[in-house]
Amino acid sequence: MAVTAEMVKNLREKTGAGMMDCKKALSETNGDMEAATDWLRKKGLSSAAKKSSRVAAEGKVMARAVGGKGVLVEVNSETDFSAKNEKFVGFVEQVSQLALDKLPDSMDAFKALDFPGTGRSVSGELEQLIATIGENLVLRRYASLQVGQGVVASYIHMGGKIGVLVGLESAASADALLELGKKVAMHVAASAPSYLDRSSVDTSALDRERSILADQARASGKPENIIEKMVEGRLNKFYSEVCLLEQPFVMDQEVSVEKAVKAAAKDLGSDVKVTGFARFVLGEGVEKVEKNFAEEVAQQLG
């Protein structure tokens, strides 16, 4: 059966695959549209497997929140060029909304969810997107945050380079809490706290810091009874650096985040408790490969 331009156009619109791939799929399947779709899917799986070892550190972080729940999702691409692709952006938007709707309890459960309108799982849809865009794409991280009474506020910085969620527990109005929550989320984006408060500091991190401070004090020749007091005093500075509630508030360096929230709570006429936060930085912890823009374009065309 002769393959027409109209057939290629229809298959391309249906699958999002490249024009030459669509033409070859139709040729291989004698013009059968369904069989050609399956052929492209199989090719996509093969392509995805080949690309999976390539570094993907660009992409987009998406934060979504409604009422007392919120999610963060990071999807990576190999290049910033592809991160702006409308199909890639559409996938990130849809998959983050799906995460908010379903609140899966693990990444495996997330990837196994049905992707709306495709008959494929989230993982399967990602494989199709890899075949369409031609790069390794990774659904890398997912986090969720919930509160009983109150709100989860979200904030995205630089169009998806940093995403933050902050949980506020309170009986105050949702609109007022969201305004406060956004300010705290902006602080989290800027100040990168590691822990919520002193009680949540990892024991091994605290022991390591104590050891370092003690060695520094001993090097100054101080006796052991003085060293212990010096260490405890210096730990306060450590806490103010790593604990969200003790950090100087970015919008008023004269007070801590905790004091700023208490002041806001007084104005709202209701207690407000920061129950938790989550912060994703795009590509954090991934060893990036330096490329220039010309190489990115050449890769897309190649």
Buried (B, 14 or more C-beta within 10 A) or exposed (E): EEBEEEBBEBBBEBBBBBEEBBBBBBBBBEBBBEBBBEBBBEBBBEBBEEBEEEBBBBBBBBBBBEEBBBBBBBBBBBBBBBBEBEEBBEBBBBBBBBBBBBBBEEEEEBBEBBBEEEEBBBBBBBBBBBBBBBBBBBBBBBBBBBBEEBBBBBBBBEEBBBBBBBBBBBEBEBEBBBBBBBBBBBBBBEBBBEBBBBEEBEEEEBEEBBEEBBEBBEEEEBEEEEBBEBBEEBBEEBBEBBBBBBBBBBEEEEBBBBBBBEBBBEEBEBEBEBBBBBBBBBBEEBEEEEBEEEBBEEBBEE
